[in-house]
Amino acid sequence: MLSASVLEIAWVGVDLYWTKRSDPDSSRFSKVAELVAVCLFHIHGIISTKELSPGTHYAAYLVFKLTHHASGLNSPCQRSRVDIGEQLVRSAHRVSLHPCNRACSAGNDQMSMMNGGTKLHEHEDEEGGGAIRYPCPRTDGWLELEMGDFHTSTSVDDADVYMELRESEELQWKKGLIIEGIEIRPKN
């Protein structure tokens, strides 16, 4: 997992917008990043394919929590994407950092698939704008949101995997997000 301290987070160096703090009860890292208040939201991480197994299908997950006062995180304009090198691996996904407020029963899911032990929830947007991905709870008490997936080459080529989450169209104030990091793991 790439910790919040190695991710590029817009405005993370300004205490008015983000704070870095410890979360010793639940995080595997010494520091996490907590969103105080921002309008423009942009997080990205990079990992080299040399750090991953060749010929493997991976998915990248943002691992986070929401505070009790979280707000502004359910915009339908949030996007995630994963690229390898200069090539777009997968088209961008519409995502929401706020958990789905509908019952995620089999009857309500437009798509619900088991994903390496994790259920991926996608629902059609009520305005017909396509599927929106929602976060799912993890066994460690955090939430995870699948940002995208990719395949590593069977050759020893070195390329950077770029993982991004942004919301820059609907500039409403956002607060109450705690980021642990981005986890990259094989996808079954």
Buried (B, 14 or more C-beta within 10 A) or exposed (E): BBBBBEBEBBBBEEEEBBBBEEBEEEBEBEBBBBBBBBBEBBBBBBBEBEEBEEEBEBBBBBBBBBEEEBBBBBBBBBBBBBBBBEEEBBEBBBBBBBBBEEEBEEEEBEEBEEBEEBEBBBBEEEEEEEBBBBBBEBEEEBBBBBBBBBBBBEEEEEBEBBBBBBBEEEBEEBBBBBBBBBBBBEBE
